[in-house]
Amino acid sequence: MDQKTQFPDSMFLVDVDGHPDGQRHKTLSFSRTPSVLLTFAANRFTRSSARVYMKDYGIGAMDWRMLVMLVREPGCSAARASAAIGIDKGAISRSLARLEAKNLVEYESLESDERRKKWFLSKKGMALHDEILEVALARLRVMLDGFSEQDIQDFNRLLQLFMDNMAKESLS
């Protein structure tokens, strides 16, 4: 289905008064634009997660993502994690350095090139992952309060479609 669905711009725009130039201006609605809502929700979620994980476990939200990534794909490279998570490789490398300093991850060098590494969780890292996982699931249940199983399946399907569309347009 390559045909793009057309939506009227008015579906996503609001008129705003009160500018110094005395003119009304159109801009994106905070409540009717999916990309804005998704960004706001992701920002709030990440900020909230970062507070909880830093306060209780001494790691940030990005570090938690890396723990999950290394459980899902033991031995992955920073480049692979970057592609999977959708975060730039520099942020992945900084997270891995923080986790390594805490003895939560370890690596094997690929071939004879010390810069190319396969990353794994240490036993300490796996134990921390398992501990945080319980907290992450509890937080998820709070966020999904009022959703049915079908709502969650539909939400996941729509988010996946959104990401697939971004990949088609080279937006990711």
C-alpha positions, 0 to 999 in steps of 0.5 A: 500500500504505497498510496499515502493517506491525505489528511487536512492540515487543519486536523493538526493545527491551531490558531494562536493569538497574542504575538507581539506582531499582532497577527494570528499564527498557525502552529501544531496542536499539542492535543491533536498531533500524534507526533507531538503527543508521542514526543511529549509522552516519551519525554515525560516517560524518560524523565520519570524513568531516569529519576526512578532508576538513578535514585534507586539503582544509580543508572539512567534511563539510557543505561536501563535500555542498554541492560534490556538490549544486552539481555535481548541480544547478548554480544551485540555491538554499539552500532547494532544497539544504536540501530535497534534502539534508535539512539545515536552511537555516541550515546550508546558508547557513553552508556556502555562506558558508564555500565562498564565502570560499574562492572555491569557489562563486559566485552570481547574485542572483535578480531584484532581491532580493540575498537570493535566490541561485542558487549555482554551483561556481567552477572552483576548486570544481569542481577540488576536487570532482573531487579529493575525489570520488576519495577519497570513492569509495575510502572508499565501497569500504572501507565496502561491503567484503563487499557484493555488487552486489545487496546494495548495490541492496537496501540503497539500495532499503531506505534509500529506502523508509525515507526515503519512509516518513519523508516520509509521516509528516512525520518528515523 
